């Protein structure tokens, strides 16, 4: 479901999908939207001990004081820990503990980076591999009860053990954490998932290499191997497969600073569904500022009615890069050639053949 405001409306933009259009003149310095918390996110392993799991406060390389070692989570305050616990609920807390235990048991198999080799996998190979992963997850999780949950306290059979052994040669904790975050959101916020996450622009070929596809697909039966009880295998499968498709065009980087001028450390990334409707411009008319778990979008100049409201995807780098460099970076990361006002102007003046 698109964001709603009396200041703007969401419309189809020729060649750019959906965009946010000013419904009336908006003065400079106006906060036009605040996103609320993400649907799913990941804080990279190297920053997990120094970043609050609730509000994303970074402690500049120092471990935060409030720790939940069994969950592999830290917090900047007791109130943040209590807020996070309440948000996750008993099922979510137990799932994070199960993930932490799984990673500890397989510590020798942990990998932190994916080596990208060869061409990007085709859409057909992606679909085929995910159907295999789905079947593996169903075998590993075992039969479901009538309410969709899996049977707890039932050890894996011979076929399940063979699959678990096959798919656990490499463990990617960051991918597992990201997928589990999506699954728990899918489980606890069903209507929001249907209305907002499923409505996002999807990328059917999001993986940069076969290795990346394998890492994601193997993570699905890995999760299924330790999630049981009230966890629906159908929800888990949908969440895991949709995450990469959704985040490729919609994820926001989580940096230690709160705005474009304070991007010290790249700590992770997150999907804020309603904030994903703002398109890119190399001459943005909105400034985005992270306020804990929410993004705030504020006009940096007066906006006439009918003007598209845009942010920058380049995090301030658009100020130093020329049109060729900007277009190359946007094409490589987000898969489009920028045709914003600034790029068209520079292409005509400096590179007449580029427009």
Steps between C-alpha positions, in 0.01 A plus 500: 500500500656834395563775759215748550512873566311815410834635372556242227355215299656189347474471121651300215806678358588434137813285493544505879216293647316669781598835645392757757349821360436821697124563521555868575782747548719393792726748684867430559571326830168309504504144633291321241521144635631280783530132418472318831706183571630262233325184393829309512866584538846372579786643702822349371678260736805724541277780639257289700672543838515878469160575342174504691267231366202723571585861405815440286717730713868435424750511787809579290671162530418439866270221616171637628425452872171305490566155357296192420776255418264207441332704225820659362339842553613815682309812598584856594259498796268280702202678346622411150540138604150492645357666189672246275388205714141620492512552126641154433277316746581155645497332158740753350738496797512119490571511126794739544640279774465196271689686226775598741537138614504376141782736406701404809464128422622560147765761575764333284270527197426872542571725201474877509543582132371353175747457215328617182615300198352456155187649349180596676262201517204505263142536617433135408796373702392717794146362492625142466745535789237656729254216430773257604566700817126507574479122476807466723344731760177300505686173551721647772216671690283190494121475468286796599205510734160613374571859612810516280759471778761225499521222755741578777723254687511260207851408391596509134466184296764347276407713196497817709841423651646449152366837386628677811846355446495607134388860554714582804843484341500881526312719747437868434379654830412836344277339239337278763438802722350698213272216391390428856416867549278485190335175608416631845351816347301285256372296795410784737388768252308302242278784376790743470703239312215449254420871461850646497775244437323314221429836333867591464673504161666160473819397321467151351877472449650649816803274548840617381638146472408135534685497833268768636194308381631182665567683828140626514341174391704291745405738780132405461536132604756607759234718663240227464732260683477692829166684473206286608187520706302812409702585189323452168717348229289678237571838662871416530526402133319812379707733718835349405433502126351849499774671701760529224237589240367778721820646639689541172302812407361598841763459773645794694855484629541529877795725575645611831404860424142614462522701176688519170783703652574255786545167322789363706437125518274281284343283770231318301184565304123485536177512302253774594209421263316833500825697468595309185271702273737798489702484177856617445628831367859622487350836596266384778237729646468290816749437778461165673606471863494186710343547843572169672281243325320748277583720200394863482464671161527880492494746209825687436337768283154618404315235299239606240182294472535213253874457559637155577648469850840330472784388724853405401604136493867601491523627856649837411757361255299655215658835595851386400429252218450596137212371288691195374605399849152551646329308224751215526451468875121514476495247217729260686317522833138573413477395137389822333650784298425828669307753293450759769517871422862530609619202294319620187646850537856372544464248218399772257772744603797266549411176327248568221475133405400381848146631523 
